Amino acid sequence: GITPRGMVDCMIASVAHRHGASLLTSDVDLSRVAKIVQIGLDAASITP
């Protein structure tokens, strides 16, 4: 499994998931969380 490294990443992912939003991020950790929770990532984002 993957362990989230930061509470802030989890909070951002939670808000995006609740609102059905996609993320634009250069943060690899947030990208990993988004992939697990199945949140869309903008094409310009870095993906792990």
DSSP file (Angstrom, degrees, kcal/mol; ACC not computed):
  #  RESIDUE AA STRUCTURE BP1 BP2  ACC     N-H-->O    O-->H-N    N-H-->O    O-->H-N    TCO  KAPPA ALPHA  PHI   PSI    X-CA   Y-CA   Z-CA
    1    1 A G              0   0    0      0, 0.0     2,-0.5     0, 0.0     0, 0.0   0.000 360.0 360.0 360.0 175.3    0.0    0.0    0.0
    2    2 A I        -     0   0    0     30,-0.1    34,-0.0    31,-0.0     0, 0.0  -0.965 360.0-149.9-116.9 128.1    0.9    3.6   -0.1
    3    3 A T        -     0   0    0     -2,-0.5    30,-0.1     2,-0.0     2,-0.1  -0.864  22.4-122.8 -97.9 123.3    1.0    5.7    3.1
    4    4 A P        -     0   0    0      0, 0.0     3,-0.1     0, 0.0    26,-0.1  -0.387  16.0-154.9 -62.4 140.5    0.2    9.4    2.7
    5    5 A R  S    S+     0   0    0      1,-0.2     2,-0.4    -2,-0.1     3,-0.1   0.675  70.1  39.8 -92.2 -18.7    3.0   11.6    3.9
    6    6 A G     >  -     0   0    0      1,-0.1     4,-1.5    23,-0.1    -1,-0.2  -0.990  59.3-145.6-140.8 139.5    1.1   14.7    4.7
    7    7 A M  H  > S+     0   0    0     -2,-0.4     4,-2.3     1,-0.2     5,-0.2   0.852 104.0  59.5 -63.9 -34.9   -2.2   15.6    6.3
    8    8 A V  H  > S+     0   0    0      1,-0.2     4,-2.7     2,-0.2     5,-0.2   0.907 102.5  52.2 -63.0 -41.5   -2.5   18.6    4.0
    9    9 A D  H  > S+     0   0    0      1,-0.2     4,-2.4     2,-0.2    -1,-0.2   0.910 110.3  49.1 -59.3 -41.9   -2.4   16.3    0.9
   10   10 A C  H  X S+     0   0    0     -4,-1.5     4,-2.2     2,-0.2    -2,-0.2   0.891 111.2  49.4 -64.8 -39.6   -5.2   14.2    2.4
   11   11 A M  H  X S+     0   0    0     -4,-2.3     4,-2.2     2,-0.2    -2,-0.2   0.917 111.8  47.7 -66.8 -43.3   -7.3   17.3    3.2
   12   12 A I  H  X S+     0   0    0     -4,-2.7     4,-2.4     1,-0.2    -2,-0.2   0.926 113.4  48.3 -62.7 -45.0   -6.8   18.6   -0.4
   13   13 A A  H  X S+     0   0    0     -4,-2.4     4,-2.6    -5,-0.2    -1,-0.2   0.886 109.8  53.2 -63.2 -38.7   -7.7   15.2   -1.9
   14   14 A S  H  X S+     0   0    0     -4,-2.2     4,-2.4     2,-0.2    -1,-0.2   0.918 110.4  45.9 -63.1 -44.9  -10.8   15.0    0.4
   15   15 A V  H  X S+     0   0    0     -4,-2.2     4,-1.9     2,-0.2     6,-0.2   0.920 114.0  48.6 -65.2 -43.9  -12.1   18.4   -0.7
   16   16 A A  H  X>S+     0   0    0     -4,-2.4     5,-2.5     1,-0.2     4,-0.7   0.916 112.7  48.6 -62.1 -42.9  -11.5   17.6   -4.4
   17   17 A H  H ><5S+     0   0    0     -4,-2.6     3,-0.8     1,-0.2    -2,-0.2   0.923 110.4  50.6 -63.3 -45.1  -13.2   14.2   -4.1
   18   18 A R  H 3<5S+     0   0    0     -4,-2.4    -1,-0.2     1,-0.2    -2,-0.2   0.855 117.3  39.6 -61.9 -36.4  -16.2   15.7   -2.3
   19   19 A H  H 3<5S-     0   0    0     -4,-1.9    -1,-0.2    -5,-0.2    -2,-0.2   0.411 108.9-118.9 -96.8   1.4  -16.7   18.3   -5.0
   20   20 A G  T <<5 +     0   0    0     -3,-0.8     2,-0.2    -4,-0.7    -3,-0.2   0.814  62.1 152.2  67.6  29.7  -15.9   16.1   -7.9
   21   21 A A      < -     0   0    0     -5,-2.5    19,-0.3    -6,-0.2     2,-0.2  -0.572  41.9-130.3 -93.7 154.7  -13.0   18.4   -8.9
   22   22 A S        -     0   0    0     -2,-0.2     2,-0.4    17,-0.1    19,-0.2  -0.630  24.4-126.1 -93.5 161.3   -9.7   17.5  -10.7
   23   23 A L  B     -a   41   0A   0     17,-2.8    19,-3.6    -2,-0.2     2,-0.5  -0.863  12.8-161.5-112.0 145.1   -6.3   18.4   -9.4
   24   24 A L        +     0   0    0     -2,-0.4     2,-0.3    17,-0.2    19,-0.1  -0.976  37.1 150.4-118.0 112.1   -3.5   20.3  -11.0
   25   25 A T        -     0   0    0     -2,-0.5    21,-1.8    17,-0.2    -2,-0.0  -0.984  49.1-163.7-146.3 151.6   -0.4   19.6   -9.0
   26   26 A S        +     0   0    0     -2,-0.3     2,-0.7    19,-0.2    -1,-0.1   0.248  67.8 108.8-110.5   7.0    3.4   19.2   -9.2
   27   27 A D     >  -     0   0    0      1,-0.2     4,-2.1    19,-0.1     5,-0.1  -0.767  56.2-159.6 -88.8 115.1    3.4   17.4   -5.8
   28   28 A V  H  > S+     0   0    0     -2,-0.7     4,-2.0     1,-0.2    -1,-0.2   0.880  91.1  53.7 -63.8 -39.2    4.2   13.7   -6.3
   29   29 A D  H  > S+     0   0    0      1,-0.2     4,-2.1     2,-0.2    -1,-0.2   0.921 109.8  46.9 -63.3 -43.5    2.8   12.7   -3.0
   30   30 A L  H  > S+     0   0    0      1,-0.2     4,-2.6     2,-0.2    -1,-0.2   0.872 109.4  55.3 -65.9 -36.4   -0.6   14.4   -3.7
   31   31 A S  H  X S+     0   0    0     -4,-2.1     4,-1.9     2,-0.2    -1,-0.2   0.893 107.5  49.6 -61.8 -39.7   -0.6   12.8   -7.2
   32   32 A R  H  X S+     0   0    0     -4,-2.0     4,-1.9     2,-0.2    -2,-0.2   0.921 111.3  48.0 -65.8 -43.9   -0.2    9.4   -5.5
   33   33 A V  H  X S+     0   0    0     -4,-2.1     4,-2.4     1,-0.2     5,-0.2   0.926 110.9  51.9 -61.7 -44.4   -3.1   10.1   -3.1
   34   34 A A  H  X>S+     0   0    0     -4,-2.6     5,-3.0     1,-0.2     4,-0.7   0.871 107.6  52.5 -61.0 -37.7   -5.3   11.3   -6.0
   35   35 A K  H  <5S+     0   0    0     -4,-1.9     3,-0.2     3,-0.2    -1,-0.2   0.904 111.2  46.3 -65.9 -40.5   -4.6    8.1   -7.9
   36   36 A I  H  <5S+     0   0    0     -4,-1.9    -2,-0.2     1,-0.2    -1,-0.2   0.909 116.8  42.8 -67.9 -42.9   -5.6    5.9   -5.0
   37   37 A V  H  <5S-     0   0    0     -4,-2.4    -1,-0.2    -5,-0.2    -2,-0.2   0.511 113.7-120.2 -82.7  -4.8   -8.8    7.9   -4.2
   38   38 A Q  T  <5 +     0   0    0     -4,-0.7     2,-0.4    -3,-0.2    -3,-0.2   0.931  54.8 158.3  63.5  50.4   -9.5    8.1   -8.0
   39   39 A I      < -     0   0    0     -5,-3.0    -1,-0.2    -6,-0.1   -17,-0.1  -0.861  46.0-108.0 -98.9 137.1   -9.5   11.9   -8.3
   40   40 A G        -     0   0    0     -2,-0.4   -17,-2.8   -19,-0.3     2,-0.4  -0.371  28.2-149.7 -65.6 140.9   -8.8   13.2  -11.8
   41   41 A L  B     -a   23   0A   0    -19,-0.2   -17,-0.2    -2,-0.1   -19,-0.0  -0.940  21.5-114.3-110.7 135.1   -5.4   14.8  -12.4
   42   42 A D    >   -     0   0    0    -19,-3.6     3,-2.2    -2,-0.4   -17,-0.2  -0.340  29.1-114.9 -61.8 147.5   -5.1   17.6  -15.0
   43   43 A A  T 3  S+     0   0    0      1,-0.3    -1,-0.1   -19,-0.1   -19,-0.1   0.736 115.1  60.2 -59.5 -23.9   -2.9   16.6  -17.9
   44   44 A A  T 3  S+     0   0    0      2,-0.1    -1,-0.3     0, 0.0   -20,-0.1   0.514  86.6 103.8 -82.6  -4.4   -0.3   19.2  -16.9
   45   45 A S  S <  S-     0   0    0     -3,-2.2     2,-0.4   -22,-0.2   -19,-0.2  -0.357  79.7-109.4 -76.5 156.3    0.2   17.5  -13.5
   46   46 A I        -     0   0    0    -21,-1.8    -1,-0.1    -2,-0.1   -21,-0.1  -0.719  34.6-158.0 -80.2 132.4    3.2   15.4  -12.7
   47   47 A T              0   0    0     -2,-0.4   -19,-0.1     1,-0.1   -15,-0.0  -0.933 360.0 360.0-115.3 140.8    2.2   11.7  -12.3
   48   48 A P              0   0    0      0, 0.0    -1,-0.1     0, 0.0   -20,-0.0   0.496 360.0 360.0 -71.7 360.0    4.2    9.1  -10.4
